[in-house]
Amino acid sequence: MRSDVYEQGTRDPHDVLGVPRGADRQQVMRAFHRKARRGGHPDTGGDAQTFDEIIRARDVLLDQARHAVRQPAQRTARAGTRPASGYRPPPQPRRTGPPRESMSSGQARPSGQSVSSGAATSPRETSKLAIVMGALALLGPLFWPFAIITGHLALRQIKRTGQGGGTVVPVMLLFLYVVTLPVLLRILSMVLIP
């Protein structure tokens, strides 16, 4: 466990956050947010060293709470039985993206404190230009050329930002090209041939 971080003369994590021993995850998080709001965070009048101490205390207590929940479940799994309550610990969320640095630049991360690099799938925001393209396509043949232009802009934006809509936009563009070409030819033939 990471409680060895606090053996070097620093305060007990329970005292730092003001939680009882054996506090669960929710109690720890509420205490952490309360401490941060009431002068622990630099934006609320605290200093970086105090905030780092609060973060380390939160991490140690969350690690202890996770082990406390996991150990009974592991014992029953080894025994081949399920807990009497049928309770299974919830899966831990995975962080994606670059790790958040809460330590000052000179401090190293305590051992055992790592950020998962597993890719959790989260819904991507659909490109606004793709939505506009769909709306223009639904408005009728007069707006189809504008929908095609908007579709190409949407494709460029999707490739650049990684937003959603990368499969729908090319299909809509193909449909618009197939439908727009005969309509434009029909209009031109009516205008040019009296």
N, C-alpha and C positions, 0 to 999 in steps of 0.2 A: 504494500500500500504506500501511498505517498505521505503518510503521517510522519515519516522520517525527516521530511523537510522541516518540520516544526521542532525537531530535537535540538536544533542549533541555537537555542536561546530565544526563539520567537514565541509569540503568544499561541495558546491553544486555539485551533480553528473554531471550536464551540464558543469560546469566549469572544473571539473576533466578531462572529456573526450573532452571538446572543441566542443560540439554539441549544436545546437539551441534547444530551448524548442519545444516540439512536434516532435522531431526527430523520424523517423521510425526505425524499426529493423535493416535494412541494414546500415543506417547511424551510428547507435550506434556500430554495430559490426566492421565497417571499422575504426571508431575512436578508438575503443578498441585495434584493431590489430596495428594501427599506433602508439598509445601510448606505447604499449608493445614492439614494435620493436625499438622505439626511446628512450630507456633508462628506460622504466617502468618495464621491466622484469629483474630479477636478472642476467640472462644470458647476457643481453645487457647493463649491467652497473648500473642497478637500484638496489634498496634494497627490501626486502620482504614487508616492511610496505607500500611502494609506490605501489607495485604490488597489495597488498590486497585492497588498496584504489581504484585502477583502477577496480579491479574485483567487488567490492561492488557497484561502480558507474554504471558499466555495468549492473549488476543484477537489480538495481533499475530502470534504464532507460528501460531495456527490459521488466520489469514487467509493467511499465507505458505504454509502447507501446502496449503490449498485451491487457491491459485493454482498451486502446483507440480504438483498433480494435474490441474488443469483445463487448463493450457497445452498439454501434449503431446496431450491428447485433442482440443483445439480445432484444433491444427495438422493432425492427421490427418483431422479432419472437414472442414477446408477443402480438403485435398488430395483428398478423396473416398474415402479408404481408412480401414479400421479398424486399430487398433493390432494388431501381430502377436500379442500375447497375448490379444486379444479382451476386454481389461479395459475396463470403463467405470466412471468414478468413481461412487460411490454418491450418490444424491440427498441434498441437505442437508435435515435436518429443519427444519420451520417451527415457530416458537414461536407459541402462541396466547395470548390474554389480555393483560393489561397488561404492559408491559416491566418486567423486573427492574432496579431501580436499584442498581448496585454502587458508584457514585461517591458521594462525599459531596455534600451538598446544594448546595454552592457551585461544584462542578465541572461543566463542560459535557461532554457526551459527545464523544469525538474524532470528527472528520469521517470518514464512511464507516462508522461503527459504528451500524447501525440494526437494529431488530427487525422481522422480517417480520410483516406483519399478515394474511397469507394464512390462511384458515381450514382447518386440517388437521382432517379428520374423525377423531374418536376415539370409541370405543364409550362410550355413556353408561351409567351404572349404572341398573339397573332399580329402580323404586320398590319398597321392601319391602312397602308396603301392597298393591301390585298382586299381589305374590307371595302374600301372605296371603289376598287375595281369591280367587285361583285355587285355593288349598288348601281354603278354606271351600266353594267351589262344588263341588269334587270330593267332599266329605264327605257330600253328600246333601241332600234337600229340607229337613230340619230346620235346616240351616245356611245355606240360600240367602238368607233375609232378612239375616243377619249379613254374608254376602258382598256383598250389595247396598249395605249401609251402608258397609262397608269400601271398596267400589269407588268410592263417591262421595268418601270421604276421600282415596283414592288419586288421583283426578282432581284434587282441589284441591291436593294435594302436588305432583303432576307439573306443573301450571300454575305453581305458585309457584317450584319449584326447577329445572324443566327436566329432570328425570330421565327415564329411558326408561320405556316402557309406555303412552305417550299414545295409541297406536292400538289396543292390545289391550284396555285397560280398558273403553272405550266399547262395543266389540263384546261383551265378556263381560257387561257390564251389560244390553245389549239382550237377549242370550240368556237371562239370568237373569230379566228381567222377563217375557219371553214364556213361559218354562217355569214360573216361580213362580206366576203369576196363575191358571192352570188348576188347579194342585195345591192352592193355598189355597182356591179355590172348591170343589173336591172335598172337602177336609177340613171346611170350614164346612157344606157340605150334609150331610155325615155326622153332624156334631155337632148341627145345628139340626133336622134332620128325622130323628126316631127310627124 
